């Protein structure tokens, strides 16, 4: 009788262990980018809306060119000053060379002018390179999408000031979606990196196979759960970040 009871308990325990774990989670994009401008300026146009799908290199918004215009004027002014100085030095150098032949000036004076001319030639080269860099910056006034994706957040409007480092648009890559879920500490032995699991998106009636791609080694002290990420493939283009999904682990 005792052996029968033990066998029954072992069978029940094995059955419980065989029950799949079902985790609730949500769809996330593992390639979400905060789009910002490189320069400060007023927004002159915003070409996208929240929820809109965009293509790589599509212009998202534009800013005015005041900051770059100012830098360009300064670079052009500096270049003009050096070029004028160079012309004056070269005129004096030619005159001093003629006077040197008549022993009316010293070799030292001529050499000083030659050195000044060489230094100004170097400064002109640097100024031209700087001016070229400033002109190239005009391309950054049109802020473009770095990849295909969907606009999940838009924080700018026409007439507002765009600031470098301040996210103006949040873009999610829909080609790299995953499910983010939390698993109990006691169930961690049931999973490992690369394990196949079943992913379901109830709202779209999608069931597909996924793989555990990340187990974040940082538990939630309140719930004693660990975050996992599961990659999956689907041809359904209606899957968006934020959708409810489940992960079934055998």
C-alpha positions as CSV (number, residue, x, y, z in Angstrom):
1,X,0.0,0.0,0.0
2,X,2.8,2.3,0.9
3,X,4.6,1.6,-2.3
4,X,1.5,2.3,-4.3
5,X,1.1,5.7,-2.5
6,X,4.7,6.6,-3.2
7,X,4.3,5.7,-6.9
8,X,1.2,7.8,-7.1
9,X,2.9,10.8,-5.6
10,X,5.8,10.4,-7.9
11,X,3.5,10.2,-10.9
12,X,1.6,13.3,-9.8
13,X,4.9,15.2,-9.3
14,X,6.2,14.2,-12.7
15,X,2.9,15.2,-14.3
16,X,3.1,18.6,-12.6
17,X,6.7,19.1,-13.8
18,X,5.6,18.3,-17.3
19,X,3.0,21.1,-17.3
20,X,4.1,23.9,-19.6
21,X,4.9,27.3,-18.1
22,X,2.9,30.2,-19.7
23,X,4.3,33.6,-19.3
24,X,2.6,36.9,-20.1
25,X,4.7,39.5,-22.0
26,X,4.6,42.2,-24.6
27,X,6.1,42.8,-28.0
28,X,9.2,45.0,-28.0
29,X,11.6,46.2,-30.7
30,X,15.2,45.2,-30.0
31,X,16.3,48.0,-32.3
32,X,14.6,51.1,-31.0
33,X,16.4,54.4,-31.8
34,X,16.1,57.9,-30.3
35,X,16.4,60.3,-33.3
36,X,18.0,63.6,-32.5
37,X,19.5,66.4,-34.6
38,X,23.2,67.2,-34.6
39,X,22.7,70.9,-34.5
40,X,20.5,73.3,-32.6
41,X,17.8,75.0,-34.7
42,X,14.2,75.8,-35.2
43,X,12.1,73.0,-36.7
44,X,10.9,74.1,-40.1
45,X,9.0,70.9,-41.1
46,X,7.9,67.6,-39.6
47,X,7.1,65.0,-42.2
48,X,5.9,62.0,-40.1
49,X,3.2,61.2,-37.6
50,X,3.1,58.7,-34.7
51,X,2.3,55.2,-35.9
52,X,3.6,55.9,-39.4
53,X,5.9,53.4,-41.1
54,X,9.0,55.0,-42.6
55,X,11.8,53.9,-44.9
56,X,15.5,54.1,-44.4
57,X,16.9,57.6,-45.4
58,X,13.4,59.1,-45.4
59,X,13.4,62.7,-44.1
60,X,11.7,62.8,-40.8
61,X,12.0,66.5,-40.0
62,X,14.1,69.5,-40.9
63,X,15.7,72.4,-39.0
64,X,16.8,75.8,-40.1
65,X,20.4,76.6,-40.9
66,X,21.1,79.6,-38.6
67,X,23.8,77.9,-36.6
68,X,25.6,76.6,-39.6
69,X,25.1,79.9,-41.5
70,X,26.9,81.7,-38.7
71,X,29.7,79.1,-38.6
72,X,30.0,79.4,-42.4
73,X,30.3,83.2,-42.3
74,X,33.0,83.0,-39.6
75,X,34.9,80.4,-41.6
76,X,34.7,82.5,-44.8
77,X,35.7,85.6,-42.9
78,X,38.7,83.9,-41.4
79,X,39.8,82.5,-44.8
80,X,39.5,86.0,-46.4
81,X,41.7,87.5,-43.6
82,X,44.4,85.0,-44.1
83,X,44.3,85.3,-47.9
84,X,44.6,89.1,-47.7
85,X,47.5,88.8,-45.2
86,X,49.2,86.3,-47.5
87,X,48.9,88.6,-50.5
88,X,50.4,91.5,-48.5
89,X,53.3,89.3,-47.2
90,X,54.0,88.1,-50.8
91,X,54.1,91.6,-52.1
92,X,56.5,92.6,-49.3
93,X,58.6,89.5,-49.9
94,X,59.0,90.2,-53.6
95,X,60.0,93.8,-52.9
96,X,62.5,92.7,-50.2
97,X,64.0,90.1,-52.6
98,X,64.7,92.9,-55.1
99,X,66.1,95.1,-52.3
100,X,68.3,92.3,-51.1
101,X,70.0,92.1,-54.5
102,X,70.9,95.8,-54.0
103,X,72.1,95.1,-50.4
104,X,69.4,97.5,-49.1
105,X,67.8,94.9,-46.7
106,X,69.2,92.0,-44.8
107,X,68.8,88.2,-45.5
108,X,67.2,87.9,-42.1
109,X,64.3,90.2,-43.1
110,X,63.7,88.2,-46.3
111,X,63.8,84.9,-44.4
112,X,61.2,86.2,-41.8
113,X,58.9,87.1,-44.6
114,X,59.3,83.7,-46.2
115,X,58.5,82.1,-42.9
116,X,55.4,84.3,-42.5
117,X,54.2,83.3,-46.0
118,X,54.7,79.6,-45.2
119,X,52.7,80.0,-42.0
120,X,49.9,81.8,-43.8
121,X,49.8,79.1,-46.5
122,X,49.2,76.5,-43.8
123,X,46.5,78.6,-42.1
124,X,44.7,79.0,-45.5
125,X,44.7,75.3,-46.0
126,X,43.3,74.7,-42.5
127,X,40.6,77.4,-43.1
128,X,39.6,75.9,-46.4
129,X,39.2,72.5,-44.8
130,X,37.2,74.0,-42.0
131,X,34.9,75.8,-44.5
132,X,34.4,72.5,-46.4
133,X,33.4,70.8,-43.1
134,X,30.9,73.5,-42.4
135,X,29.4,73.3,-45.8
136,X,29.0,69.5,-45.4
137,X,27.0,70.1,-42.3
138,X,24.1,71.5,-44.3
139,X,23.2,67.8,-45.1
140,X,22.4,67.2,-41.5
141,X,19.6,69.8,-41.5
142,X,17.4,67.1,-43.0
143,X,17.2,64.5,-40.2
144,X,16.7,61.1,-41.8
145,X,15.6,57.6,-40.7
146,X,18.6,55.4,-40.1
147,X,16.5,52.3,-41.0
148,X,13.0,51.1,-41.8
149,X,10.7,51.3,-38.9
150,X,7.6,52.8,-37.3
151,X,7.4,56.1,-35.5
152,X,6.3,55.3,-31.9
153,X,6.8,58.7,-30.4
154,X,7.1,62.3,-31.8
155,X,8.3,65.0,-29.5
156,X,8.7,68.0,-31.8
157,X,6.5,70.4,-33.7
158,X,7.2,73.0,-36.3
159,X,8.5,76.2,-34.8
160,X,10.0,74.5,-31.7
161,X,13.7,74.4,-31.0
162,X,15.5,71.2,-31.8
163,X,18.4,70.5,-29.4
164,X,21.3,68.1,-29.9
165,X,21.0,65.1,-27.6
166,X,17.3,65.6,-27.0
167,X,15.2,62.8,-28.6
168,X,12.8,64.3,-31.2
169,X,11.5,61.0,-32.6
170,X,11.5,57.4,-31.4
171,X,11.8,54.9,-34.2
172,X,11.2,51.2,-33.7
173,X,12.5,48.6,-36.2
174,X,9.7,46.2,-37.0
175,X,12.0,43.7,-38.5
176,X,13.6,42.8,-35.2
177,X,10.7,42.2,-32.8
178,X,10.9,40.2,-29.6
179,X,8.7,39.2,-26.7
180,X,9.8,40.5,-23.3
181,X,8.4,38.5,-20.3
182,X,9.3,37.7,-16.7
183,X,9.8,34.3,-15.3
184,X,9.7,33.2,-11.7
185,X,13.0,32.4,-10.1
186,X,11.9,28.9,-9.3
187,X,11.2,28.3,-13.0
188,X,14.7,29.4,-14.2
189,X,16.0,25.8,-14.5
190,X,13.3,25.2,-17.1
191,X,14.9,27.5,-19.6
192,X,18.2,28.2,-21.2
193,X,19.7,30.4,-23.9
194,X,18.5,29.2,-27.3
195,X,15.6,27.1,-26.0
196,X,12.7,26.8,-28.4
197,X,9.4,28.1,-27.0
198,X,5.9,28.8,-28.4
199,X,4.9,32.5,-28.9
200,X,1.3,33.5,-29.2
201,X,-0.2,36.9,-30.1
202,X,-3.9,36.4,-29.2
203,X,-5.2,39.6,-30.8
204,X,-3.9,38.5,-34.3
205,X,-4.4,34.8,-33.7
206,X,-0.7,34.2,-34.3
207,X,1.1,31.1,-33.0
208,X,4.8,30.7,-33.9
209,X,8.1,29.2,-32.6
210,X,10.5,31.5,-30.9
211,X,13.9,31.2,-29.2
212,X,15.1,32.5,-25.9
213,X,17.8,35.0,-26.8
214,X,18.4,36.7,-23.4
215,X,18.1,35.9,-19.8
216,X,18.7,39.1,-17.9
217,X,20.7,38.3,-14.7
218,X,19.0,41.0,-12.6
219,X,15.9,39.9,-10.7
220,X,13.0,42.0,-9.5
221,X,13.4,42.0,-5.7
222,X,9.6,42.6,-5.2
223,X,8.5,39.6,-7.3
224,X,11.6,37.5,-7.5
225,X,11.3,37.2,-11.3
226,X,13.8,37.5,-14.1
227,X,13.3,39.2,-17.4
228,X,13.8,37.1,-20.6
229,X,13.6,38.0,-24.3
230,X,12.3,35.7,-27.0
231,X,12.9,36.3,-30.7
232,X,10.4,35.1,-33.2
233,X,9.6,35.3,-36.9
234,X,6.3,36.3,-38.5
235,X,5.2,37.6,-41.9
236,X,2.3,39.5,-40.4
237,X,3.0,43.2,-40.8
238,X,0.4,44.1,-38.2
239,X,2.6,43.1,-35.3
240,X,3.7,46.2,-33.4
241,X,5.6,46.9,-30.2
242,X,3.4,47.0,-27.1
243,X,1.1,44.2,-28.2
244,X,0.2,41.5,-25.6
245,X,1.9,38.1,-26.2
246,X,2.4,34.9,-24.3
247,X,5.4,32.6,-24.1
248,X,4.8,28.9,-23.5
249,X,7.8,26.9,-22.2
250,X,7.6,23.1,-22.3
